[in-house]
């Protein structure tokens, strides 16, 4: 299996986890419920993660016309759950399409823009994005459990999801 195929599977699995976490909020008001000691609400994390993937994978590598509003990701409130689902689905589709078309040799080439003042290879940036996604998924799971008063694991990041196409 190529590294690009592996990264595609990881991103696909973790975006499916993002969708499952979103759907695990039975009351969409809980997505926006502030929790003491937690900087971001669930809704904010969903907007940020989808925006991040759409910008860095879809727009920069896939040539989509997505224009990121990073400040909006952190400042918008009370976005309906259905709209958040659509945003996650758009991120999933753009990432999947982009990574399916990405040549293995692209991983060693410089990523098209500096990120945080650092120039990385495309492969390094994709690994960073995958770990960034996983980091925030943990925060989202924690927010959901506290904001809703409990709940079980939602969309666990199972290794079995990495098998297959």
TORKE-969248 format. One record per residue (C-alpha): x, y, z. Coordinates in steps of 0.001 Angstrom, whole numbers, plus 500000, padded with zeros to 6 digits. Layout:
BEGIN
XYZ
...
//
This chain:
BEGIN
500000500000500000
501309503430499125
501721506184501673
499146508331499858
496624505491500027
497326505091503738
496929508811504429
493702508837502421
492319506016504558
493304507739507811
491722511037506763
488595509247505496
488258507340508782
488758510425510916
486299512514508910
483779509684509351
484522509922513088
483908513677512907
480503513038511298
479648510422513941
480635512777516748
478467515496515238
475514513139514958
475992512021518577
474780515429519770
471077514591520128
470211518229520839
471987520590518459
471976523322521111
474568521238522982
476976521736520068
477214525377521090
477068524933524856
480097526521526549
481868524223528980
484042525739531721
487702525135531037
487179524203527376
487994526953524897
485968525663521942
482453524314521653
481682521233519596
480261523348516796
483412525445516669
485585522332516456
483474520941513605
483755524205511650
487489524394512301
488253520812511309
486183520922508134
487622524319507198
491155523118507817
490788520060505562
488922521968502881
491618524649502796
494838522653503110
493796519546501183
490894520554498948
491884524064497893
495678523905498061
496236520389496716
492966519691494913
492330523048493322
488834523493494721
487580527032494959
487030526837498695
487973530067500447
488655529654504131
487351531996506798
489421530832509753
488182533631511998
484624532634511143
485362529057512182
486002530329515691
483451533141515816
480306531731514209
477664530398516590
474451528420516391
475138527001512939
472440524358512408
473552520752512756
472388520014509199
474654522756507844
477553521377509868
476871517910508402
476992519388504892
480305521067505697
481809517831507003
480562515962503922
482100518592501642
485432518220503475
485239514434503187
484443514512499469
487135517093498664
489807515298500695
488920511904499266
488914513147495676
492162515084496154
494047512298497886
492816509705495383
494375511770492594
497599512640494451
500728511070493005
503010509308495491
505924511482494317
504008514595495417
504655513664499050
508320514582498703
507685517874496957
507272521131498885
503734521896500007
502417524868497955
502546527357500832
504303527886504123
502199526958507146
502871528857510347
505984530270508719
507366526805508034
507877525154504650
507139521434504749
506947518702502173
503457517732501098
503833514436502950
504895516157506153
501977518571505932
499486515728505361
500795513876508413
500496517093510417
496901517550509208
495997513974510149
497387514368513674
495732517789514011
492402516215513047
492840513404515580
493837515845518331
490693517911517880
488491514814517570
489481513978521134
488508517476522214
485178517143520405
484446513827522107
485240515345525496
483101518424524831
480171516261523731
480324514098526835
480479517077529188
477941519243527325
475387516439527007
475945514871530412
477522511669529203
477222509323526337
479196506498524911
481986506425522397
480883507886519081
482578506876515845
485637505404517478
488750505578515304
488983501846514699
491955500394512850
489515498151510963
488366501269509092
491833501453507543
491405498174505666
489828498040502240
489589500702499593
//
